[in-house]
Amino acid sequence: MDDKMGKTMTVLEGIIEDVSQALFQKWANALPEDQRTEENLNNLSNNSKDTTYFVVKMFMDRFNEAAAELKPLDDPK
């Protein structure tokens, strides 16, 4: 997957970017019109990225922990 700058983006990075953008849009749509300043929108954008990375990292960590616990069950000796 190539982005606008010509750098290669991984599938995970693409998913994170899409989710972050969707989260930002959800928050921006919920923001009252009189509060939609450039500063507030920039803050929402940054927060959506930080939140998405946090959630994905936590999910992956928990998923990997569960997989590690199940691995001995799959590999009888």
Sequence and secondary structure as in RCSB ss.txt:
>XXXX:A:sequence
MDDKMGKTMTVLEGIIEDVSQALFQKWANALPEDQRTEENLNNLSNNSKDTTYFVVKMFMDRFNEAAAELKPLDD
PK
>XXXX:A:secstr
 B TTS B  HHHHHHHHHHHHHHHHHHHHS GGG  HHHHHHHHHHHHHHHHHHHHHHHHHHHHHHHHHHHHHS
  
